[in-house]
Amino acid sequence: MQEATFLILTALASGSQHGYGIIADVREISGGGVQLRPGTLYTALERLRADGLIAVDREAIVDNRLRRYYRLTPAGSDRLAAEATRLRANATTALMRLSPAGGAAT
């Protein structure tokens, strides 16, 4: 799974959000390391919808503009949990290999 996809799903794990909320949350989660552009985000959201990992939760008109809110589907939650578990296992292995005693390198 690409980092941006992982972060978008992570942003939606705490509840439904609209596009710009997702952009801000991804920036916060990544410590500013990932800054999604709207075009990139909306392309990813459409792909995630097509894959059944997210769905439109609701739509609202704000300042005469349509604001669409997205939420994780059960399949999206399962996929995010599996990816987080995989990443944790890989990180644990890397840290163990960095230190012969099995702890974090200093």
FENVEN-V710512 format. One record per backbone hydrogen bond with DSSP energy under -1.0 kcal/mol. CO is the residue of the C=O (numbers start at 1). NH is the residue of the N-H. E is the energy in kcal/mol with one decimal. If there is no record, write none. Layout:
co=[CO/CO]
nh=[NH/NH]
e=[E/E]
This chain:
co=[2/3/4/5/6/7/8/12/17/18/19/20/21/22/23/24/25/26/27/28/30/37/38/39/40/41/42/43/44/45/46/47/48/48/49/53/55/58/60/62/65/67/69/69/70/71/73/74/75/76/77/78/79/80/81/82/83/84/85/86/87/88/89/90/91/92/93/94/99]
nh=[6/7/8/9/10/11/12/15/70/22/23/24/25/26/27/28/29/30/32/31/33/41/42/43/44/45/46/47/48/49/50/51/53/54/52/73/71/69/67/65/62/60/57/58/17/55/77/78/79/80/81/82/83/84/85/86/87/88/89/90/91/92/93/94/95/96/97/98/102]
e=[-2.4/-2.6/-2.4/-2.5/-2.2/-2.5/-1.8/-1.3/-3.1/-2.2/-2.3/-2.1/-2.4/-2.9/-2.0/-2.1/-3.2/-2.2/-3.1/-1.5/-1.4/-2.8/-2.9/-1.7/-2.2/-2.9/-2.0/-1.9/-2.8/-2.3/-2.4/-1.9/-2.4/-1.1/-1.4/-2.1/-2.5/-3.1/-3.7/-1.2/-3.1/-2.4/-3.2/-1.1/-1.8/-2.3/-2.5/-2.3/-2.4/-2.5/-2.5/-2.3/-2.3/-2.6/-2.2/-2.2/-2.7/-2.3/-2.3/-2.3/-2.6/-2.6/-2.1/-2.3/-2.5/-2.2/-2.1/-1.4/-2.3]
